[in-house]
């Protein structure tokens, strides 16, 4: 069973790794690692949101396969949360980037950069929702 704290630790470590590769200009060289890491960060951030909103049981894990398509994502996550459509769209896009970057031939830098941009947009959106909820509870 993964706790909120464990999800936060995983996301933080993987984000640090991605940022290290950005600083070292290794995006294209390490694109498969970035594809996996970005997908894991995305699912862990979403899991944090779901757990903090008490929409899932403590033992529930978010699997990247839940975002193989918008239809699957909507079926898995039928409840209402703020900005749900945008969050699911970004998660589905992140899964698509994972597939592009992690399988087949090396992709151009543009695709790697788009995957990272998508991740940071999702991160900002989820953190905004978490901070909004936190402010309401204070």
N, C-alpha and C positions, 0 to 999 in steps of 0.2 A: 504494500500500500504506500503510495507516494503522497507525502504531506505537502501542504502549501510551501513550507520552508524548503523542502527538497526540490520542488518545481522551480522556486526562485533561485536556488543555488545552481541548478542545471542551466537555467536560462542565462544567468550571470556569467558562468564559466564559458559557455558557448559564445555568448556575445563578445566576451573578452578575446576569445580566439579569433572570431571574425574580424574584430577591430585590429588585432595584431597583424592579420594578413593584409588588411587595408593599408596600414602604416608601412608594412614591408613591401608593398606593391606586388603581392603574390596572388592576386585574385584569379587570374587566368590559370596560373600554375597549380593552384589548390582548389579549383572550382568544384570538384567532387566533394571535398571536405566541406566547403562552404554550402553546397546544396544540401547535404545532410544536416549540418549544424543549423542553418537557417530554418529548415523545416522543424527541427527539434525545438528550437527557441520558440517558433510560432505556436506549436502545439502546447508547450509548457506555459506560455503566456496565457493562452486561451484556457488551459486547465486552471490556472490561478484565478482567472475571472469567474469561471464556473463554480469553483469551490468557494470563493469569497461571496458569491451571490447565493450560495447554498442551493444551486440548481442540480447538483449531482451528489451522489453519496461519497463519503471520504475515500473509498477504495477505487473510485472510477478513474480510469486513465484515458486520455485523449490520444487516439492513434492517428497518424498521418493519413492512413487509408480512408479515414472518415471524410477526407476532403478531396477524394478522387474526382468528385463531380459536385456541382451545386445541389443536385437532386439528393445525393447521398447525405451531404452535409445538412440539408434542411430536414431530412427524415430523422437523422440522428439527434438533431438539436431543434426540436419542434417548439420549445418554450420561447417566451419573449424576453429579450434583453435589449437595452438601448443600443442602437446602431448595429443590430444583428446582421442585417443584409450586407452592410459594408464589411463587417468583420468576417463573415463567411466568404464573401467575394475575395478578400485578401488571403484568407486561409486556402481557398481553392487555388488561387494563383500561386501561392507558395508551394503547394504540392506539385503544380505544373512545372514550376522552376526546378524543384527537386528532381523530377523525372528527366527534364532536359539536361540538367547539369551532371547528374549522377550516372546517366546511362549513355552509351554511345560515344561518339567522337567529342573531342574538345570543342567547346563553344567559344564564340567571340566574347570579348570583354563586355560588350553592351548587354548581353544576356545576364552575365554575372552581376553587373552593376544594377540591373533591373530587379534581380532577385533580392539584392541587399536593400534597395530602395523600398521594395514591397514589404520586406521584413520590418524596416524601421517605421514605415507608415502604420503597419499593424501594431507595433510596439507602442507607438505614440497614441493611437486610438484606444488600445486596451488600458494603458496607464492613465489616460484621461478619464476613462470610465471608472476606474478604480479610485482615482483621486476625487472624482465627483461624488461617488458614494461615500467615501471617507469624510468629506466635508459636510455632507448631509447628516452624518451620524455624530458629528462633533457638536 
